[in-house]
Amino acid sequence: MYNSISAEVYNLDKPIGSSFGDVEYYSSRLSRVKGRILEPAVGTGRILIPLLEKGYTVDGFDLSEEMLDYCRDNLKKAYKEANVFRADMETFQSEQLYEAIIIPTGTFLLISDEEKAFNIISNFYNHLESDGRIIIDIFLPTDFVEGKSTYRTFSNTQGDLITFQITESEINYIEQTTISHHRYDKWKEGKCIESEFEVFKLKWYGVKEFKRLLMQIGFKDIVISADYKYKQYPTNPNQVITFEAVK
């Protein structure tokens, strides 16, 4: 996931400095953290770099080498340094323990297998210091419509046109998953020079279901917030839901 064109589109669509309220929220919630922070699925550095600019010490990793290339380039442009590397959430191992681990913007929903999701959060638990905390965003697929197709265009610095089509293919209420098909085409002078296709599968959780998952792993002091307002419990399914829990 996130190969050459899709990583480029992400970097164009969500440049460093853009925020959904998450950058400000995470900066605020991490204000008491003095040690190292880890951001798995760091992507292009959209969250990482503003945190570095706030004075936090943040490591990041991603499974996509293409995303990491953009992250390293964005770090150079911001005159910042960070330890960013390729790793898988489930198999990641380090002697370094972290005071906080953050997974913003619903990225965790990309883990569509329940057993793997449990293993990943358990792995993060083991990489936290005593009293360290994890902060994770999730959301519900309230606007998903089977068969719906949307189409967007982007232009890169080389003058290429990139077209991006999303087709919402399947929603499975029993398995709590959605599947979308993403088609990327890059055009130069009216000719398609590169294409990508990916199957984008997301797994969603109920609020109490995800809380039980955290508790089962051993987390305590779980706080649930909505739309990046601390301790404001969700009241409708359209809100971004943030869990904060302590080891």
Secondary structure, DSSP 8 states (H G I E B T S, - for coil): ---HHHHHHHHHHS-TT--SSHHHHHHHHTTT--SEEEEES-TTSTTHHHHHHTT-EEEEEES-HHHHHHHHHHHHHTT----EEE--TTT---S--EEEEEE-TTGGGG---HHHHHHHHHHHHHTEEEEEEEEEEE---TT--TT-EEEEEEE-TTS-EEEEEEEEEEEETTTTEEEEEEEEEEEETTEEEEEEEEEEEEE---HHHHHHHHHHHT-EEEEEEETTBTT----STTS-EEEEEE-
